[in-house]
Amino acid sequence: MTAAIACEGLTRRYGGVLAVDSLDLEIAAGEVFGFLGPNGAGKTTTIGMLVGVVIPTAGSARVAGLPIEDGAYRRRIGFLQQEPAIYGWMRGREFLDFIGRAHGLDAALRASRAGELLERFALTDAAGRKVAGYSDGMKKRLALAAALMSDPEILILDEPVNDLDPMGRREILEIIGSLCGDKTVLMSTHVLSDVDRVCTSVGIINQGKLLVNSTIEALRDRHARPVFSIDVEGDPAGLIPQLDAADYVASVRSLPDGLRVIARDEDRARRELPALVVASGLFLSSYRLERPRLEDIFVELVEGDGAS
């Protein structure tokens, strides 16, 4: 099956800076794809090339089966930029109608689509108000509704929940998750919990290079090293050097609620970790074995890439 988005050797230089480095990427139709990386990793530059506002230095890409040099593909995508351009003097319904006109939709279809989207995004009651009076979450929902006005096959979202409060973030993520299987969604973010919550597959980029292109489950299976969460009463800082020195421990991370230990040898960790904690003089309040979180995998990959 043809990929919804496919990049081959996609590259962008800005003078001496290699922003995106020979990117090979495939996103299957119907996936909610999390494009994950630290700030400055190359996510926004990649998206700029895919939506046609940044010209690649080298390489190629196809979106909705069409090469990005063929502007016709833009009719088949919806795009939400990191800072959406919304005209505050317009009313909500008026803004969606304006977007529909830009896509060449007739009046009846514009009215029908706008009504459906306003209801879906819980904006019907605010549809007659000027957008300038909307909250940040309402503006983001309206911008996402606008990206869907043309009923696109592919939705490309650049940091769609950036700067939202927890309630606004949850609302937008629920909407994005509901699109799985109906549309292909590429969502860039640097927030790992957002990807864990709604995405079916993920690409991890760092310093312009793609480190991973995988389904979430396959990624977890590939990095299925045992992870122990340890909660203690007292300051565990003195315990960290001892854990680092243990040959059965791969890495240790300090968290607000304790320590997270990735083990090389699960059997030895099961036997020796509790004893090591107790010997350090700390009270062990909780000790459990967990599956690796996306955060653990991300840190491992990005730190390993930085060391290479």
Residue pairs with C-beta under 8 A, 6 or more apart in sequence:
1 28
1 29
2 29
2 65
3 26
3 27
3 28
3 29
3 62
4 27
4 28
4 29
4 30
4 31
4 63
4 64
4 153
4 154
4 184
5 25
5 26
5 27
5 33
5 50
5 61
5 62
5 63
5 154
5 184
5 186
6 25
6 26
6 27
6 61
6 62
7 23
7 24
7 25
7 26
7 46
7 50
7 59
7 60
7 61
8 24
8 59
8 60
8 61
9 22
9 23
9 24
9 58
9 59
9 60
10 20
10 22
10 23
10 24
10 25
10 46
10 49
10 56
10 58
10 59
10 60
10 61
11 18
11 20
11 21
11 22
11 23
11 56
11 57
11 58
11 59
12 18
12 19
12 20
12 42
12 45
12 46
12 49
12 54
12 56
12 57
13 19
13 57
18 208
19 42
19 45
19 208
20 42
20 45
20 46
20 49
20 208
21 42
21 207
21 208
21 209
22 58
22 59
22 209
23 42
23 46
23 59
23 205
23 208
23 209
23 210
24 210
24 213
25 46
25 203
25 210
25 213
26 213
27 33
27 184
27 186
27 201
27 203
28 184
28 201
29 153
29 184
30 180
30 181
30 182
30 183
30 184
31 180
31 184
31 185
31 199
31 200
31 201
32 176
32 177
32 179
32 180
32 185
32 187
32 198
32 199
32 200
32 201
33 184
33 185
33 186
33 187
33 199
33 200
33 201
33 202
33 203
34 187
34 189
34 194
34 195
34 198
34 199
34 201
34 202
34 203
35 43
35 46
35 47
35 186
35 187
35 188
35 189
35 202
35 203
35 205
36 43
36 188
36 189
36 190
36 192
36 195
36 202
36 203
36 204
36 205
36 298
37 43
37 188
37 190
37 204
37 205
37 206
37 302
38 190
38 206
38 302
39 190
41 190
41 205
41 206
41 207
41 208
42 205
42 207
42 208
42 209
43 158
43 188
43 190
43 205
44 82
44 158
44 159
44 188
45 54
45 208
46 188
46 205
47 156
47 158
47 186
47 188
48 54
49 55
49 56
49 61
49 68
50 61
50 63
50 68
50 156
50 186
51 74
51 77
51 79
51 156
52 68
52 71
52 74
56 68
60 67
60 68
61 67
61 68
62 68
63 73
63 76
63 77
63 154
64 73
64 76
64 77
64 153
64 154
65 73
66 72
66 73
66 76
67 73
75 103
75 150
76 152
76 153
76 154
77 152
77 153
77 154
77 155
77 156
78 147
78 148
78 149
78 150
78 152
78 154
78 155
78 156
79 147
79 155
79 156
79 157
79 158
80 143
80 144
80 147
80 155
80 156
80 157
80 158
80 160
81 158
82 158
82 159
82 162
84 139
84 140
84 143
84 146
86 95
86 131
86 139
86 142
86 143
86 146
87 95
87 98
87 131
88 130
88 131
88 132
89 130
89 131
89 132
90 98
90 130
90 131
91 127
91 128
91 129
91 130
91 131
92 118
92 123
92 126
92 127
92 128
92 129
92 131
92 134
92 142
93 114
93 118
93 127
93 128
95 131
95 142
95 146
96 110
96 113
96 114
96 117
96 118
96 142
96 145
96 146
96 149
97 110
97 111
97 114
99 146
99 149
99 150
100 109
100 110
100 113
100 114
100 149
100 150
101 110
103 149
103 150
105 113
105 149
105 150
110 149
113 149
113 151
114 127
114 149
115 124
117 123
117 145
117 148
117 149
118 124
118 127
118 145
120 145
120 175
121 141
121 142
121 144
121 145
121 175
122 141
122 171
123 138
123 141
123 142
123 145
126 134
126 138
131 139
131 142
134 142
135 168
136 163
136 164
136 165
136 168
137 164
137 165
137 167
137 168
137 171
137 172
140 160
140 161
140 164
140 168
140 172
141 171
141 172
141 175
144 157
144 160
144 172
144 175
147 155
147 157
148 155
152 183
153 183
153 184
154 183
154 184
154 185
154 186
155 179
155 183
155 184
155 185
155 186
156 185
156 186
157 176
157 185
157 186
157 187
157 188
158 188
159 188
159 189
159 190
160 172
160 176
160 187
160 189
161 168
161 169
161 172
161 173
161 189
161 191
161 194
162 189
164 172
169 194
173 194
173 197
173 198
174 198
176 185
176 187
176 198
177 197
177 198
179 185
180 198
180 200
187 194
187 195
187 198
187 199
189 195
192 293
192 294
192 295
192 298
193 295
195 202
195 216
195 294
196 216
196 293
196 294
196 295
199 216
200 215
200 216
201 213
201 214
201 215
201 216
202 212
202 213
202 214
202 215
202 216
202 219
202 294
203 210
203 212
203 213
204 210
204 211
204 212
204 298
204 301
204 302
205 211
206 301
206 302
206 305
206 306
207 305
207 306
209 305
211 301
211 302
211 305
212 219
212 301
214 222
216 294
219 294
219 297
220 291
220 292
220 294
220 297
223 292
223 296
223 297
223 300
224 291
224 292
225 250
225 262
225 263
225 264
225 292
226 262
226 263
226 266
226 269
226 289
227 260
227 261
227 262
227 263
227 289
227 290
227 291
227 292
227 293
227 296
228 260
228 261
228 262
228 263
228 269
228 273
228 287
228 288
228 289
228 290
229 258
229 259
229 260
229 261
229 286
229 287
229 288
229 290
230 236
230 258
230 259
230 260
230 261
230 273
230 277
230 284
230 286
230 287
231 257
231 258
231 284
231 285
231 286
231 287
232 239
232 258
232 259
232 277
232 282
232 283
232 284
232 285
233 282
233 283
233 285
234 281
234 282
234 283
236 254
236 258
236 259
236 282
237 254
238 280
239 259
239 276
239 277
239 280
239 282
240 252
240 254
240 259
242 276
242 280
243 249
243 252
243 259
243 261
243 276
244 252
246 272
246 276
247 264
247 265
248 263
248 264
248 265
248 268
248 269
248 272
249 261
249 262
249 263
249 264
249 269
250 262
250 263
250 264
251 261
251 262
251 300
252 259
252 260
252 261
252 262
253 259
253 260
253 261
253 296
253 299
258 286
260 296
261 269
261 273
262 292
262 296
262 300
263 269
263 273
266 289
270 289
273 287
274 284
274 287
277 284
277 287
278 284
